[in-house]
Amino acid sequence: MKKIMAPLAALLLVLIAGCGGENSSAENGAEQVRIAYFPNFTHIATIVALEQGYFEEAFGEDITIETMTFPNGSAFMEALSTDEFDIGTVGPTPATTTYQRNSGHEIIAGAVNGGAVLATAEGSGIESVEDLDGKSVAVPTIGSTQDIMLRKELQEVGLNIEDAGGTVSLVPQAPADTSTLFLQGDVDAAATQEPWGVFLENQADASILLDEEEFAWGTDLTTTVVAANNAFTDNNPELTQDYLSAHLQAIEFIENNNEEAVQIFVDHIEEITGNTLDYDETLEASNRLNPAYEINEDVLQEMATISMEAGYIPSDDIEGLVNREFLDAVLEE
């Protein structure tokens, strides 16, 4: 893992001392916290916090934890909007687009920067973004963060997606299945997140056209954010801060124990999905991730504008989407 932007060790000593045992948030009547995430590498902070017991320690013994996973941001945000869970990690684009239809959630912290790449299939003839003209590109889902990143790259060289009158076709495909498309020659490129970029390189002889520092906004992009239901944060401000305390503790652990964190992730994925990820490849992919709690609001705004131009949302007004109140409170402790 790459180093996070600011040291957390001294801060975490204070946070850990103040968490666990009695939890005054429980006085508001909350008996459980429902946490959601994806079984993806960019959600490693949530996975580490769960497996290391950081959430359990932070919330205290009176609070039970329920977890659920989602395959993509659309499903995640639909469930958050209908109060199926309280808080979790998701890509910034689904959180932004859903906000236009239902403003009942907020982004309260970052989780990972970087971790997304643009890969090209062997024999595709693609050596530059301009070469995507007339080609097909796999994305996790239509309207995903990688979709928006791809659109930004295409705009910069005068290209566009077919549905906008351009020549580049999008192929929605689960990242875990993209290697098959590459091997079968069904797509020419993929905008994807790690560890799938490394897997494409090693399993399908793909090349990385744009790495995590070059693709769209690079490591300035908050690739994964912490999103929460407003009803939860309004009624349980201390539980919200406790969640973020555990979140920061997980980020610190990942920074200082990269190999162990990757093993925790690989074991967790096998346990919940039955899929065995290659440890060495996943460790290699960790070099393209930067777990971090800060949020780049300027990039979020630019992403919202591209989403509007793509027709995914009617407006790029995202005022009120980001709420730093809880993160700032934790950082000041």
C-alpha positions in Angstrom: 0.0 0.0 0.0 1.1 3.5 -0.6 1.5 5.8 2.4 -1.5 7.8 3.5 -1.4 11.6 3.4 -1.0 12.2 7.2 0.4 10.1 10.1 -2.3 8.6 12.3 -0.4 6.9 15.0 -0.6 9.6 17.7 -4.2 10.3 16.8 -5.2 6.7 17.1 -3.7 6.3 20.6 -6.3 8.9 21.6 -9.1 7.3 19.6 -8.5 3.8 20.9 -8.4 5.1 24.5 -11.7 6.7 24.1 -13.5 3.8 22.3 -15.0 0.6 23.6 -16.7 -0.4 26.8 -19.5 2.1 27.5 -20.8 3.9 24.5 -22.9 6.9 25.1 -24.5 6.7 21.6 -26.4 3.6 22.8 -28.4 6.0 25.0 -30.1 7.2 21.8 -31.7 3.7 21.5 -29.4 2.3 18.8 -28.8 -1.4 19.4 -27.0 -2.3 16.1 -25.0 -0.7 13.3 -25.6 -2.1 9.8 -22.4 -1.9 7.7 -22.2 -2.5 4.0 -19.3 -2.8 1.5 -18.2 -4.5 -1.7 -16.0 -7.6 -1.7 -13.4 -5.5 -3.6 -9.9 -4.5 -2.8 -10.8 -0.8 -2.7 -12.9 -1.6 0.3 -10.0 -3.1 2.3 -10.3 -0.6 5.1 -13.8 -1.8 5.9 -12.8 -5.4 5.7 -9.8 -4.9 7.9 -11.8 -3.0 10.5 -14.3 -5.9 10.6 -11.8 -8.7 10.7 -9.6 -7.0 13.3 -12.5 -6.2 15.6 -12.0 -2.4 15.4 -15.7 -1.7 14.8 -16.7 -4.0 17.7 -14.2 -2.3 20.0 -15.2 1.2 19.0 -19.0 0.6 19.3 -18.8 -1.2 22.6 -20.5 -4.4 23.8 -24.0 -3.0 23.8 -24.0 -2.6 20.0 -24.3 -5.5 17.6 -22.9 -5.3 14.1 -24.7 -6.6 11.0 -22.9 -6.7 7.7 -23.9 -7.0 4.1 -22.1 -6.9 0.7 -23.2 -5.6 -2.7 -21.9 -6.3 -6.2 -22.0 -2.7 -7.4 -22.7 0.9 -6.4 -26.2 1.0 -7.8 -27.4 -1.9 -5.6 -25.5 -0.4 -2.6 -27.1 3.0 -3.0 -30.6 1.6 -3.6 -30.3 -0.3 -0.3 -29.0 2.7 1.5 -31.8 4.9 0.2 -34.4 2.4 1.4 -32.8 2.2 4.9 -31.6 -1.4 4.5 -28.3 -0.4 6.2 -26.7 2.5 8.0 -23.2 3.1 6.8 -20.5 1.7 4.5 -18.1 2.1 1.6 -19.0 2.8 -2.0 -17.6 4.5 -5.1 -18.1 8.3 -5.3 -20.1 8.2 -8.5 -23.0 6.1 -7.3 -23.1 8.2 -4.1 -23.2 11.4 -6.3 -25.8 10.2 -8.8 -28.2 8.8 -6.2 -28.0 12.1 -4.3 -29.7 13.8 -7.2 -32.8 11.6 -6.7 -32.6 11.1 -3.0 -30.6 13.3 -0.7 -31.0 11.1 2.3 -27.3 10.2 2.6 -24.0 12.0 2.9 -20.3 11.2 2.3 -18.5 11.5 5.6 -14.9 10.4 4.8 -12.7 8.9 2.2 -11.4 5.3 2.2 -9.1 4.8 -0.7 -7.4 7.0 -3.3 -6.2 5.6 -6.6 -6.6 1.8 -7.3 -8.2 2.2 -10.8 -6.4 1.5 -14.1 -7.2 1.4 -17.8 -6.0 -1.9 -19.2 -5.8 -3.1 -22.9 -6.2 -6.5 -24.3 -3.4 -8.3 -26.1 -3.6 -7.7 -29.9 -6.0 -4.8 -29.5 -3.6 -2.3 -31.1 -4.3 0.3 -28.5 -1.2 2.3 -27.5 -2.9 5.6 -26.6 -6.3 6.8 -25.5 -6.8 8.1 -29.0 -6.6 4.5 -30.2 -9.8 3.7 -28.3 -11.7 5.1 -31.3 -14.0 2.4 -32.5 -13.1 0.0 -29.6 -15.0 -1.6 -26.8 -14.2 -1.0 -23.2 -15.4 -3.0 -20.2 -16.6 -1.1 -17.1 -18.0 -2.6 -13.8 -21.4 -1.1 -14.4 -22.9 1.7 -16.5 -22.6 4.9 -14.4 -19.8 3.5 -12.2 -16.8 5.5 -11.1 -14.7 3.8 -13.7 -17.3 4.7 -16.4 -16.9 8.4 -15.4 -13.1 8.1 -15.3 -13.1 6.7 -18.8 -15.4 9.5 -20.1 -13.0 12.1 -18.7 -10.1 10.5 -20.6 -12.1 10.3 -23.8 -13.2 13.9 -23.5 -9.6 15.1 -23.3 -8.8 13.5 -26.7 -12.1 14.4 -28.4 -13.7 11.0 -28.2 -17.0 10.0 -26.7 -19.2 7.0 -25.8 -21.6 5.6 -28.5 -24.7 6.6 -26.5 -23.4 10.2 -26.7 -22.8 10.0 -30.4 -19.3 8.8 -30.2 -17.4 5.7 -31.3 -16.4 4.0 -28.1 -18.7 1.2 -26.8 -19.2 0.4 -23.1 -19.5 -3.2 -22.0 -20.8 -3.6 -18.5 -19.1 -6.6 -16.9 -18.3 -7.7 -13.4 -14.5 -7.1 -12.9 -14.0 -10.7 -11.8 -15.2 -11.9 -15.2 -13.3 -9.4 -17.4 -10.3 -11.7 -17.9 -12.6 -14.1 -19.7 -13.7 -11.3 -22.1 -10.1 -10.4 -22.8 -9.1 -14.0 -23.5 -12.1 -14.5 -25.8 -11.4 -11.3 -27.6 -14.8 -9.9 -26.7 -13.5 -6.5 -25.5 -10.5 -4.3 -26.4 -9.9 -2.6 -23.0 -11.2 -2.3 -19.5 -11.5 0.5 -17.0 -11.3 -1.4 -13.7 -10.2 -1.3 -10.1 -7.6 -3.4 -8.4 -6.8 -6.2 -7.9 -8.4 -6.9 -11.3 -5.9 -4.8 -13.2 -3.0 -7.0 -12.0 -5.1 -10.1 -12.6 -5.7 -8.9 -16.2 -2.0 -8.4 -16.7 -1.0 -11.8 -15.3 -3.9 -14.0 -16.4 -4.9 -12.4 -19.8 -1.6 -10.8 -20.9 -3.2 -7.4 -20.7 -1.2 -4.2 -20.7 -1.8 -1.2 -18.5 -2.4 1.9 -20.7 -3.0 4.2 -17.8 -2.0 3.2 -14.3 -3.4 4.5 -11.0 -1.4 7.7 -11.2 -2.3 8.5 -14.8 -6.0 7.4 -15.2 -8.3 10.3 -15.0 -7.6 12.2 -11.8 -5.0 9.7 -10.7 -4.4 9.5 -6.9 -6.2 12.8 -6.4 -9.4 10.8 -6.9 -11.1 9.4 -3.8 -12.0 6.1 -5.4 -13.9 4.8 -2.4 -15.8 6.9 0.2 -17.7 6.3 3.4 -21.4 7.0 2.9 -24.0 7.1 5.6 -27.8 7.3 5.9 -28.7 10.8 7.2 -31.2 9.3 9.7 -28.4 7.3 11.2 -25.9 10.1 11.5 -28.5 12.5 12.8 -29.7 10.2 15.5 -26.4 8.6 16.3 -23.6 11.2 16.0 -21.3 9.4 18.5 -21.8 6.0 16.8 -20.9 7.7 13.5 -17.7 9.1 15.1 -17.0 5.6 16.5 -17.3 4.1 13.1 -14.8 6.6 11.7 -12.4 6.0 14.7 -12.4 2.3 13.7 -12.0 3.3 10.0 -8.9 5.4 10.8 -7.5 2.6 12.9 -7.9 0.2 9.9 -6.2 2.6 7.6 -3.3 2.9 10.0 -3.0 -0.9 10.2 -3.0 -1.3 6.5 -0.2 1.3 6.2 2.0 -0.4 8.7 1.1 -4.0 8.0 0.7 -4.2 4.3 1.4 -7.9 3.8 -0.8 -8.9 6.8 -3.6 -6.7 5.6 -3.5 -8.3 2.1 -3.7 -11.7 3.7 -6.7 -10.6 5.8 -8.4 -9.3 2.6 -7.7 -12.5 0.6 -9.0 -14.7 3.5 -12.1 -12.6 3.9 -13.0 -12.8 0.3 -12.6 -16.6 0.2 -14.8 -16.8 3.3 -17.7 -14.8 2.0 -17.5 -15.6 -1.7 -15.8 -18.9 -2.0 -13.3 -17.4 -4.5 -9.6 -17.8 -3.8 -7.6 -14.7 -4.9 -3.9 -15.2 -5.6 -2.0 -13.6 -2.7 1.1 -12.6 -4.6 -1.0 -10.9 -7.3 -3.1 -9.1 -4.7 0.0 -8.0 -2.9 1.3 -6.6 -6.2 -2.0 -4.8 -6.7 -1.7 -3.2 -3.2 1.0 -0.9 -4.6 -1.7 0.9 -6.6 -3.9 1.7 -3.6 -3.6 4.6 -1.2 -5.9 4.1 1.8 -6.8 7.6 3.0 -9.6 9.3 4.9 -9.6 12.7 3.2 -12.1 13.6 0.5 -11.2 15.5 -2.6 -14.4 17.6 -3.1 -13.1 19.3 -6.2 -12.8 16.0 -8.0 -16.2 14.9 -6.8 -17.7 18.1 -8.3 -15.9 17.5 -11.6 -17.2 13.9 -11.6 -20.7 15.2 -11.0 -20.4 17.5 -14.0 -19.3 14.6 -16.2 -22.2 12.5 -14.9 -24.6 15.3 -15.8 -23.1 15.6 -19.3 -23.5 11.8 -19.7 -27.2 12.1 -18.8 -26.9 10.1 -15.6 -28.1 13.0 -13.4 -30.2 16.2 -14.2 -27.8 18.6 -12.4 -24.3 18.7 -11.1 -25.3 20.4 -7.9 -24.0 18.3 -5.0 -24.1 20.9 -2.3 -24.6 19.1 1.0 -23.4 15.7 -0.2 -20.1 15.9 1.7 -20.2 16.4 5.5 -16.9 16.6 7.2 -18.4 17.3 10.7 -17.9 13.8 12.0 -14.4 13.3 10.5 -13.2 16.6 11.8 -14.5 15.8 15.3 -12.6 12.5 15.3 -9.4 14.2 14.1 -9.7 16.8 16.8 -10.0 14.3 19.6 
